[in-house]
Amino acid sequence: MAADKLSGNVKTAYDEFYQKHDEAWRMLGAKYKAQHIVDVCKGQTFAKVLEVGAGDGSILKYLSDWNFAPEYYAVEISDSGVKHIRSRQIKGLVSVQEFDGYKLPFEDNSFDLIILSHVLEHVEHERMLLRELKRVSRSFVIEVPIDYKHGVDKRIKHFLAYGHINVYTPTSLRYLLQTEGFEVVADLTSMIEPEVTLFNTYVNQKKPKGIVTGMKIAMEYFAKTAVAKLGGHKWHEKLANAYTVLCNKNDKQADIF
């Protein structure tokens, strides 16, 4: 099979993914992802924004409501996702297209910003996609979950259940980006908010609600944030659940040998 094509099992897995749609859960997660985009782009303005792997359009919906940019475009490999995006009636949305996962249907330097939020961990050929992003835009926001921990290879089934075939640390993501000619100009780490954990516990996992559970989740969150604050940058990255970067492209090539 050609390296620039999705594997059959990957395409099949995502084709109907958004038919099993949980609006409340997706919008809750998207709210914080969209806020990370706004935060890491503080002081910057963008006219034309493309989201690659836009899912069901939840992130673009928030950005549009917050007037992040005047024009939005979206590409998504899932037909069910494309249908959801179109149904949202997002203000400023110019086009939504299904794409093959690697080749973007746009001219060189067509956009001011590309958003790639929680996509790279699903991509079979990361560097191929990153090179295509560089072709069509000048700036990029990329967010990935920080899945890489000690013993991650013992939990492969867990991560594959979420479609995560790649795992990252902030360091490994920066290494990947810098060796592909991306310059990181701003970044931030984030932890899963108690609101998200509570929803997942009570709704997705269907565990009974209780004051003790809620207090435990809140205390764990504030303990982690306190340790990260006291420990500085190193502990922020070690304890975080997600990492967000704002990058610009450059023309430098990695010096090999």
C-alpha positions in Angstrom: 0.0 0.0 0.0 1.3 3.5 -0.8 2.7 5.4 2.2 0.5 8.4 1.5 -2.8 6.4 1.9 -4.6 5.5 5.0 -4.6 1.8 6.0 -7.9 0.2 5.4 -8.6 -0.5 9.0 -7.9 3.1 10.0 -10.2 4.4 7.3 -13.0 2.0 8.3 -12.6 2.8 12.0 -13.1 6.6 11.4 -15.7 6.5 8.6 -18.6 5.9 11.0 -16.9 7.3 14.1 -19.2 10.3 14.6 -22.4 8.4 14.0 -22.0 7.3 17.6 -22.1 10.9 18.7 -22.1 12.2 22.3 -22.6 15.9 21.9 -22.2 16.9 25.5 -19.0 15.0 26.0 -17.4 16.3 22.8 -18.4 19.9 23.4 -17.0 19.7 26.9 -13.6 18.4 25.7 -13.6 20.9 22.8 -14.1 23.8 25.1 -10.8 23.4 26.8 -9.0 22.5 23.5 -10.3 25.7 21.9 -9.3 27.7 25.0 -5.7 26.3 24.7 -5.6 27.5 21.1 -6.7 31.0 22.1 -4.2 31.1 25.0 -1.2 29.9 23.0 -2.1 32.4 20.2 -2.4 35.4 22.6 -1.3 38.6 20.8 -1.6 37.0 17.3 -4.3 37.5 14.8 -5.2 35.2 11.9 -7.6 35.8 9.0 -7.9 32.3 7.4 -7.8 29.3 9.7 -7.9 25.7 8.6 -8.5 22.8 11.0 -7.1 19.5 9.8 -8.8 16.5 11.3 -11.7 18.7 12.5 -13.7 15.8 13.9 -17.3 16.9 14.4 -16.5 20.7 14.3 -16.7 21.2 18.1 -13.5 23.2 18.3 -14.3 25.4 15.3 -17.8 26.1 16.8 -16.2 27.5 20.0 -13.6 29.5 18.1 -16.3 31.0 15.8 -18.5 31.9 18.8 -15.4 33.6 20.3 -14.6 35.5 17.1 -11.1 34.0 16.9 -10.9 34.6 13.1 -13.2 35.8 10.3 -12.8 32.7 8.0 -12.7 29.0 8.9 -12.0 25.9 6.7 -12.1 22.3 7.7 -10.9 18.9 6.4 -11.7 15.5 8.0 -11.2 11.9 6.9 -14.6 10.8 8.3 -17.7 11.2 6.3 -19.8 11.2 9.5 -17.6 14.0 10.8 -18.0 16.1 7.7 -21.8 15.8 8.0 -21.7 17.0 11.7 -19.5 20.0 10.8 -21.9 21.1 8.1 -24.9 20.7 10.4 -23.4 23.1 13.0 -23.9 26.2 10.9 -20.6 27.6 12.1 -20.3 31.4 11.5 -17.5 32.2 9.1 -17.1 28.6 7.9 -16.2 28.8 4.2 -15.7 25.1 3.3 -15.7 21.6 4.7 -14.1 18.8 2.8 -13.4 15.1 3.3 -9.7 14.4 2.6 -7.4 11.3 2.5 -5.5 12.1 5.6 -2.3 13.4 4.0 -3.0 15.5 0.9 -4.6 18.9 1.5 -6.8 20.2 -1.3 -5.3 23.8 -1.2 -2.7 25.9 -2.9 0.7 26.6 -1.3 0.6 29.2 1.5 -3.2 29.4 1.5 -3.7 29.9 5.2 -2.5 32.0 8.1 -3.0 29.2 10.6 -3.6 25.5 10.7 -5.0 23.8 13.8 -4.1 20.2 14.5 -5.6 19.4 17.8 -5.4 15.8 19.1 -4.8 14.4 15.6 -1.1 13.7 15.4 -1.3 10.8 17.9 -3.7 9.1 15.4 -1.5 9.6 12.2 0.4 6.6 10.7 3.0 8.8 8.9 3.5 11.9 11.0 6.2 13.5 9.1 4.3 13.3 5.8 1.4 15.1 7.3 3.6 17.8 8.9 5.3 18.5 5.6 1.9 19.0 3.9 0.9 21.4 6.7 4.0 23.4 6.0 3.1 23.6 2.4 -0.2 25.4 2.9 0.3 27.6 5.9 2.7 29.8 7.7 1.7 29.2 11.3 0.4 26.2 13.2 -1.2 25.2 16.6 -0.6 21.6 17.4 -1.9 19.9 20.6 -1.2 16.3 21.6 -2.0 14.3 24.7 1.0 13.4 26.8 0.6 9.7 26.8 4.2 8.6 27.2 4.8 7.5 30.7 6.9 4.7 32.2 5.4 1.3 31.2 3.3 2.7 28.3 4.2 -0.4 26.3 2.2 -2.4 28.8 -0.9 -0.4 28.1 -1.0 -0.6 24.3 -4.6 -1.9 24.2 -5.7 1.0 26.3 -4.3 3.6 23.9 -5.4 1.8 20.8 -9.0 1.9 22.1 -8.7 5.6 21.7 -7.0 5.4 18.3 -3.6 6.5 19.7 -0.9 4.8 17.7 1.8 7.4 18.6 2.7 8.6 22.1 4.4 11.9 23.0 6.1 13.9 25.7 6.6 17.7 25.2 10.3 17.0 24.5 9.6 14.4 21.9 7.0 16.6 20.1 9.4 19.5 20.0 12.1 17.2 18.6 9.8 16.0 15.9 8.7 19.5 15.0 12.2 21.0 15.0 13.6 18.3 12.8 10.8 19.0 10.3 11.5 22.7 10.1 9.0 24.1 12.6 10.0 26.8 15.0 8.1 26.7 18.3 7.3 30.3 19.3 4.9 29.6 22.2 3.7 26.6 24.2 1.6 25.6 27.2 0.9 22.5 29.2 -2.5 21.6 30.7 -4.1 19.1 33.0 -7.5 17.5 32.7 -10.0 19.8 34.4 -12.1 18.5 37.2 -15.2 19.2 35.2 -14.1 16.8 32.5 -13.1 14.1 35.0 -16.4 14.4 36.8 -18.3 14.1 33.5 -16.3 11.1 32.5 -16.8 9.4 35.9 -20.5 10.0 36.3 -21.7 9.9 32.7 -19.3 7.9 30.6 -18.3 5.4 33.2 -21.8 5.5 34.8 -20.5 5.6 38.4 -22.9 6.9 41.1 -22.5 10.5 42.0 -21.2 11.4 45.4 -19.7 14.2 47.4 -16.6 12.1 48.3 -15.9 11.3 44.6 -16.2 14.9 43.6 -14.0 16.1 46.5 -11.3 13.5 45.6 -11.2 14.5 42.0 -10.9 18.2 42.9 -8.2 17.6 45.5 -6.1 15.5 43.1 -6.3 18.2 40.5 -5.3 21.0 42.9 -2.5 18.9 44.4 -1.1 18.2 40.9 -1.3 21.9 39.9 0.4 22.9 43.2 3.3 20.5 42.7 3.7 21.7 39.1 3.7 25.3 40.2 6.3 24.7 42.9 8.4 22.4 40.7 8.6 24.8 37.8 8.8 24.0 34.0 10.0 20.4 34.4 7.2 19.4 36.7 4.6 21.2 34.6 5.6 19.0 31.6 5.9 15.9 33.7 2.4 16.1 35.3 0.5 17.6 32.3 -2.0 15.7 30.3 -1.7 17.7 27.1 0.8 19.9 25.4 0.0 22.8 23.0 2.5 24.6 20.7 2.3 27.5 18.4 4.8 27.1 15.5 6.0 29.0 12.5 7.7 27.3 9.6 11.2 28.0 8.5 13.4 26.9 5.6 16.0 25.1 7.7 16.7 21.4 7.1 18.0 19.2 9.8 21.7 18.6 9.4 22.2 14.8 9.2 25.7 13.3 9.4 
